[in-house]
Structures are given as structure tokens and as C-alpha cells.
Amino acid sequence: MNYLLLILLSIIGGILYRLGGIGKPWNTKMRDLGVPACGLFAMKLLGFDYSWVLYLSTLLLFPALTTYWKKINRFFGDTDENCHWYNWLVHGLVCGLAYLPMCFGGISLYLIIGRAIILAIATMWWSEVIGDVKWEEGGRGFLIIITLGIL
């Protein structure tokens, strides 16, 4: 039953991620606050007690969601404002690494880093393969929450 609720929270996270990307009439905070809230509920659902490390991880996910790391485009010689595979890779990685404080709450550092790598690759793959922005953004939000099951 908990895994069905995790899937439901992942779908809600995907919807909130997409709504935050639409713009008016929606605010970007739908993504920036909504996805971390889904993550908080998902971790509780998975049996992790609300503690300072969970709250800290939730807070760290907020800034991770606010950027697609386009400034690194210059490192690769790109001057455009489009997102590329490496932007999505870093975005997924940083969203995953936001949960590093969880290692102080009893979750293995290897699991946290492993999830971050899986999330980075999945985010990159999804964002490069899916052409419809609705599904692309929604899928990224879904991936952030559903991969919490790894922890």
C-alpha cells in the first residue's frame, strides 16, 4: 500500500513540477516548494521519521529545483540559453545530493550517492528523449520523488 501512495505522491510531484514551469497563472514556487513537500511526505511514508536531517534535505531540495545549471554551458563552449544533456545531468545529480544530510539519519551514504547518480542519469535521459514539455517536466518531478524509494 505504501508503494501505491509513493506512486501517487510521485505523480503529484510531477504535476507540481510541471505547474511551476508553465508560468502565469502558476508560480514557480509550485515546483520549488511543492516537490520538496512531496519528498517530505514520501520519506515519512517510507518510514523515515521527521527529524532535522529530513527537514534539512527538504530545504536543500528547494534551491536545487530553482536552476537548470545553464551557466555551465559556457564551460562546454555553448553560448545559447537552451538546456543540454549536461544541464539535465547536473540538475538530477544536485536534486539527488540534496538528500546528503540523510546520512546523519541512518541512511547509507552509498545509497544516497547511488540514488543521486541514478536520478542524474534518468533525468538526463528523460529530458533528452521526451519531446513534449508537459511530459518532460512532469517526468522530472516524478523521478525526483519515485527514486526516494531507493533510500
C-alpha positions in Angstrom: 0.0 0.0 0.0 2.8 2.4 0.8 4.3 2.0 -2.6 1.0 2.9 -4.3 1.0 6.0 -2.2 4.6 6.7 -3.2 3.5 6.4 -6.8 0.6 8.8 -6.1 3.0 11.3 -4.4 5.3 11.0 -7.4 2.5 11.8 -9.8 1.6 14.8 -7.6 5.3 15.9 -7.6 5.3 15.6 -11.4 2.2 17.8 -11.7 3.6 20.4 -9.3 7.0 20.4 -11.2 5.1 21.0 -14.4 2.9 23.7 -13.0 5.9 25.5 -11.7 7.3 25.5 -15.2 4.3 26.8 -17.0 4.4 30.4 -15.8 1.4 32.6 -15.4 -1.1 31.9 -13.9 1.1 29.5 -11.9 4.1 30.5 -9.8 7.5 28.7 -10.0 7.0 28.1 -6.2 4.6 25.3 -7.2 7.7 23.4 -8.2 10.2 24.8 -5.7 8.0 24.2 -2.7 5.6 21.5 -3.9 8.1 18.9 -5.0 10.1 19.1 -1.7 6.8 18.8 0.2 6.0 15.6 -1.7 9.5 14.4 -0.9 8.9 15.1 2.8 5.7 13.1 2.8 7.2 10.3 0.7 10.1 9.8 3.2 7.6 9.8 6.1 5.5 7.3 4.1 8.6 5.1 3.6 9.2 5.0 7.4 11.7 7.8 7.9 10.9 9.8 11.0 10.6 13.5 10.7 13.9 14.8 12.1 16.3 17.6 11.4 18.1 15.7 8.6 14.8 15.2 6.7 13.9 18.8 7.1 17.4 19.9 6.0 17.2 17.7 3.0 13.8 19.1 2.1 15.2 22.6 2.4 18.2 21.8 0.2 15.9 20.4 -2.5 14.3 23.8 -2.8 17.4 25.6 -4.3 18.3 22.5 -6.3 15.0 22.9 -8.2 15.4 26.6 -8.9 18.1 26.2 -11.6 18.9 24.1 -14.7 22.6 25.0 -14.4 22.7 26.9 -17.7 25.8 28.8 -16.6 27.9 25.6 -17.2 27.0 25.9 -20.9 30.0 28.3 -21.3 32.3 25.6 -20.0 31.2 23.5 -22.9 31.5 26.4 -25.4 27.8 26.9 -25.7 26.5 30.5 -25.7 22.9 29.7 -26.1 20.3 29.6 -23.3 19.0 26.1 -24.2 19.4 23.2 -21.8 21.6 20.3 -23.0 22.2 16.8 -21.7 24.8 18.0 -19.2 22.4 20.6 -17.7 19.9 17.8 -17.1 22.6 15.5 -15.7 23.7 18.2 -13.2 20.1 19.1 -12.3 19.3 15.5 -11.4 22.6 15.0 -9.6 22.1 18.1 -7.4 18.5 17.2 -6.7 19.7 13.8 -5.5 22.6 15.2 -3.5 20.1 17.4 -1.6 19.5 14.3 0.5 23.1 14.0 1.7 22.1 15.1 5.2 20.1 11.8 5.4 23.4 10.0 6.0 23.3 11.5 9.5 19.8 9.9 9.9 20.9 6.4 9.3 20.7 6.1 5.5 23.8 4.8 3.9 26.0 7.4 2.1 26.3 4.8 -0.8 22.6 4.7 -1.2 22.3 8.5 -1.2 25.1 8.8 -3.8 23.7 5.9 -5.8 20.3 7.5 -5.9 21.8 10.8 -7.0 23.6 9.1 -9.8 20.5 7.2 -10.9 18.4 10.3 -10.7 21.1 12.3 -12.7 21.1 9.7 -15.5 17.4 9.2 -15.5 16.7 13.0 -15.6 19.2 13.4 -18.4 17.8 10.5 -20.4 14.2 11.6 -19.8 14.8 15.2 -20.7 16.7 14.3 -23.9 14.3 11.7 -25.1 10.9 13.2 -24.4 9.9 16.0 -26.8 6.7 17.2 -25.2 7.4 19.7 -22.4 4.4 18.7 -20.4 5.6 15.1 -20.1 9.2 16.1 -19.9 8.7 18.4 -16.9 6.2 16.2 -15.2 8.5 13.2 -15.6 11.4 15.0 -13.9 9.2 15.8 -10.9 8.0 12.2 -10.9 11.6 10.9 -11.0 12.7 13.0 -8.0 10.0 11.5 -5.8 9.8 7.9 -7.0 13.6 7.4 -6.6 13.3 8.2 -2.9 12.2 4.6 -2.7 15.8 3.7 -3.2 16.6 5.2 0.2 
